[in-house]
């Protein structure tokens, strides 16, 4: 048995509710481009990088653009999203997230953020979560999007903890796959219907304790 020494957290949908702002910004872009983009469509973008998300969105709209135009569209979407997250505060931390982060640190577990978001620091600073992480790996540090394991491997390296002693908290299928490809255990936040490959699925971090975490003792 290998005990867990570190917890790595995705950001959107795990610690804070920024998914709604992503959806509204992508929907606004789709509206301007002349096609419908639904909340169900938005599920395909969870845990995916900005440019990969744009490709999925354009695929839904059956549109093609050159790289320069795609960069412009991605920047436009991000500006709308940034306007929204710049107004965030601690009230948008998801239930149980802060309490569990505090419990991890009180019990000697290292913590890292592993997010595809390039706006992670803005969100962490506005919600007051920054001090609760020993390492922050976001989209500005990575060149490969989930399900590539890069973000989590960088997080483990920054914490000086072997991957096999890390557990990842994720709300997206791509994130669960990335965790497993990194050699880490994964706890899914959300629905077992979509996150069934995770070792454990819970509705939110409100349902997680350090005691329950230590009971996993999973070796992949």
Backbone torsions as a table, in degrees:
resi	resn	phi	psi	omega
1	UNK	NA	138.2	176.0
2	UNK	-115.2	125.0	-178.6
3	UNK	-82.5	154.4	-179.1
4	UNK	-81.6	129.4	-179.0
5	UNK	-111.1	-17.5	-175.5
6	UNK	-147.7	148.9	175.9
7	UNK	-117.7	129.5	177.7
8	UNK	-114.4	131.1	-172.9
9	UNK	-118.6	132.2	164.0
10	UNK	-71.0	164.8	-176.0
11	UNK	-100.1	-66.7	-176.0
12	UNK	-65.4	122.6	177.1
13	UNK	86.7	-9.5	178.2
14	UNK	-110.6	-50.9	-178.6
15	UNK	-103.6	-36.8	-178.5
16	UNK	-136.9	158.7	-178.4
17	UNK	-99.5	75.5	177.2
18	UNK	-100.3	-6.3	-178.6
19	UNK	-57.0	-35.9	-179.0
20	UNK	-63.8	-35.2	-179.5
21	UNK	-73.1	-36.3	173.8
22	UNK	-60.5	-47.7	-177.4
23	UNK	-60.2	-46.4	-178.1
24	UNK	-63.3	-36.8	179.5
25	UNK	-71.0	-43.2	178.0
26	UNK	-65.8	-39.6	179.1
27	UNK	-63.5	-40.8	178.4
28	UNK	-61.7	-39.7	178.2
29	UNK	-65.5	-45.2	179.0
30	UNK	-61.2	-42.1	178.2
31	UNK	-57.9	-43.6	-179.5
32	UNK	-66.3	-30.5	-179.9
33	UNK	-86.2	-6.5	171.7
34	UNK	92.8	25.4	175.3
35	UNK	-142.5	163.6	-177.3
36	UNK	-85.0	140.3	175.4
37	UNK	-132.6	114.9	-173.3
38	UNK	-98.6	169.3	176.3
39	UNK	-63.1	-32.9	176.7
40	UNK	-65.5	-41.1	175.3
41	UNK	-59.3	-38.4	-176.1
42	UNK	-63.4	-25.4	179.0
43	UNK	-60.0	-29.7	-178.9
44	UNK	-70.5	-14.8	-176.3
45	UNK	-94.9	-8.3	-176.5
46	UNK	-61.8	128.8	177.1
47	UNK	74.4	8.2	-176.2
48	UNK	-104.9	145.9	-178.3
49	UNK	-64.3	165.8	-176.3
50	UNK	-60.0	-49.4	-177.1
51	UNK	-69.5	-36.5	176.4
52	UNK	-66.7	-36.6	176.6
53	UNK	-63.3	-41.4	178.5
54	UNK	-61.9	-41.6	179.1
55	UNK	-60.8	-40.7	178.6
56	UNK	-64.6	-44.7	179.9
57	UNK	-61.5	-45.4	179.8
58	UNK	-66.0	-31.6	175.8
59	UNK	-64.0	-40.2	177.8
60	UNK	-62.7	-39.1	179.8
61	UNK	-84.5	-1.7	-178.6
62	UNK	54.3	46.8	180.0
63	UNK	-119.3	150.1	176.9
64	UNK	-132.4	136.6	177.6
65	UNK	-136.7	160.5	176.0
66	UNK	-76.9	170.7	-174.0
67	UNK	-60.7	-38.4	-179.2
68	UNK	-62.9	-43.3	179.4
69	UNK	-67.2	-38.6	179.4
70	UNK	-64.1	-39.6	176.8
71	UNK	-62.4	-39.9	179.0
72	UNK	-64.6	-43.0	179.4
73	UNK	-64.6	-42.3	179.8
74	UNK	-63.7	-39.2	179.5
75	UNK	-67.3	-38.9	178.8
76	UNK	-62.5	-47.2	178.3
77	UNK	-60.1	-43.1	-176.9
78	UNK	-65.9	-35.1	178.2
79	UNK	-63.3	-41.3	177.4
80	UNK	-64.8	-43.3	179.6
81	UNK	-62.8	-43.2	-178.0
82	UNK	-63.2	-36.9	176.8
83	UNK	-58.4	-40.9	-178.6
84	UNK	-70.4	-47.9	-175.2
85	UNK	-72.5	-19.9	178.5
86	UNK	-69.6	-12.3	179.3
87	UNK	-101.6	2.8	-178.2
88	UNK	-70.7	157.7	171.4
89	UNK	-146.2	-170.8	-174.0
90	UNK	-62.9	-18.6	-178.2
91	UNK	-68.6	-13.1	-178.7
92	UNK	-97.7	7.8	170.6
93	UNK	-70.7	133.4	-176.7
94	UNK	-70.4	152.9	-177.2
95	UNK	-53.5	129.1	176.1
96	UNK	84.6	-12.4	-174.5
97	UNK	-66.2	-51.2	-178.9
98	UNK	-63.4	-42.8	-178.7
99	UNK	-62.0	-40.3	-179.2
100	UNK	-71.7	-39.0	175.6
101	UNK	-59.0	-44.2	179.4
102	UNK	-64.0	-41.1	-179.7
103	UNK	-64.3	-39.4	178.3
104	UNK	-58.6	-48.2	-176.9
105	UNK	-68.5	-36.9	178.6
106	UNK	-66.3	-24.9	-178.9
107	UNK	-102.1	14.8	174.2
108	UNK	78.4	12.7	176.7
109	UNK	-86.7	134.1	176.9
110	UNK	-78.0	153.0	-177.6
111	UNK	-131.7	141.4	176.4
112	UNK	-142.3	151.0	171.5
113	UNK	-94.0	138.3	175.5
114	UNK	-133.8	88.5	-171.6
115	UNK	-128.5	145.7	175.8
116	UNK	-76.9	-13.1	-175.2
117	UNK	-68.0	133.1	173.6
118	UNK	-86.4	-4.3	178.6
119	UNK	-106.4	15.5	-173.9
120	UNK	-57.9	-42.9	-177.3
121	UNK	-64.4	-37.5	177.2
122	UNK	-60.7	-45.7	-179.5
123	UNK	-65.2	-46.2	-179.2
124	UNK	-62.8	-41.4	-179.3
125	UNK	-66.9	-42.5	-177.5
126	UNK	-70.6	-28.8	-179.7
127	UNK	-94.0	-8.4	179.2
128	UNK	81.0	17.1	-176.4
129	UNK	-89.3	-13.3	-174.6
130	UNK	-50.5	-45.1	-175.7
131	UNK	-65.4	-10.4	-174.8
132	UNK	-92.1	8.9	-179.1
133	UNK	-120.8	135.8	174.3
134	UNK	-80.9	-24.5	178.8
135	UNK	-149.9	145.3	178.6
136	UNK	-128.8	112.6	177.2
137	UNK	-114.3	117.1	-179.2
138	UNK	-128.9	-167.8	-175.7
139	UNK	-64.0	-15.3	177.5
140	UNK	-81.0	-10.6	-177.9
141	UNK	-105.1	-10.9	-172.1
142	UNK	-116.1	155.9	176.6
143	UNK	-117.3	-7.5	179.7
144	UNK	-126.0	133.2	-179.0
145	UNK	-85.3	156.2	170.7
146	UNK	-58.4	140.6	18.7
147	UNK	-84.6	8.2	171.5
148	UNK	-61.2	138.4	-175.6
149	UNK	-80.6	2.4	-172.2
150	UNK	-49.4	-49.4	-173.7
151	UNK	-60.8	-36.9	-179.0
152	UNK	-78.8	-35.4	176.2
153	UNK	-65.6	-38.4	176.0
154	UNK	-65.1	-37.8	178.3
155	UNK	-64.4	-45.2	178.6
156	UNK	-62.2	-41.7	179.3
157	UNK	-63.2	-41.7	-179.7
158	UNK	-64.8	-29.5	179.0
159	UNK	-88.8	-9.6	-174.9
160	UNK	58.0	42.1	178.1
161	UNK	-123.1	130.6	177.9
162	UNK	-58.6	143.4	179.7
163	UNK	-51.9	-37.8	-178.4
164	UNK	-65.6	-12.5	178.2
165	UNK	-106.8	15.7	178.8
166	UNK	-111.7	146.3	171.0
167	UNK	-123.8	137.5	-177.4
168	UNK	-106.1	140.8	174.9
169	UNK	-110.4	117.8	-171.5
170	UNK	-138.0	151.3	176.4
171	UNK	-116.5	6.7	-176.7
172	UNK	-127.6	146.2	177.8
173	UNK	-56.5	-42.3	-179.6
174	UNK	-62.0	-34.4	179.0
175	UNK	-71.3	-38.7	177.0
176	UNK	-62.2	-45.2	179.1
177	UNK	-62.4	-41.2	179.3
178	UNK	-61.8	-42.0	179.0
179	UNK	-61.2	-46.6	-179.2
180	UNK	-66.4	-37.8	177.3
181	UNK	-67.4	-23.3	176.1
182	UNK	-82.6	-5.8	-178.5
183	UNK	83.4	23.7	-176.7
184	UNK	-112.8	156.8	171.3
185	UNK	-77.1	161.1	-179.4
186	UNK	-141.3	135.3	172.2
187	UNK	-110.5	121.5	-178.6
188	UNK	-84.6	138.6	176.5
189	UNK	-109.6	108.1	-178.2
190	UNK	140.5	-130.6	-173.1
191	UNK	-102.3	133.9	176.9
192	UNK	-65.1	-22.0	-179.7
193	UNK	-64.6	-33.8	-179.2
194	UNK	-105.1	-19.6	-175.1
195	UNK	-115.0	26.0	-174.2
196	UNK	-61.0	-18.7	179.4
197	UNK	-77.9	-12.6	178.4
198	UNK	-71.8	153.9	179.5
199	UNK	-64.9	-29.9	179.6
200	UNK	-150.5	142.2	176.2
201	UNK	-124.2	128.8	179.2
202	UNK	-129.5	155.6	-178.1
203	UNK	-67.2	-34.4	-179.3
204	UNK	-164.1	172.2	178.7
205	UNK	-69.2	-8.7	173.7
206	UNK	-63.5	-20.8	-177.2
207	UNK	-100.0	11.8	-177.9
208	UNK	-118.8	138.3	173.2
209	UNK	-129.3	162.0	177.2
210	UNK	-62.8	-36.4	178.0
211	UNK	-61.3	-44.8	178.7
212	UNK	-65.8	-36.6	179.2
213	UNK	-63.4	-45.3	-177.5
214	UNK	-67.6	-22.3	178.6
215	UNK	-70.6	-21.0	-179.2
216	UNK	-62.4	-56.2	-179.6
217	UNK	41.6	51.0	-176.0
218	UNK	-88.1	136.5	171.8
219	UNK	-115.3	120.3	180.0
220	UNK	-89.7	NA	NA
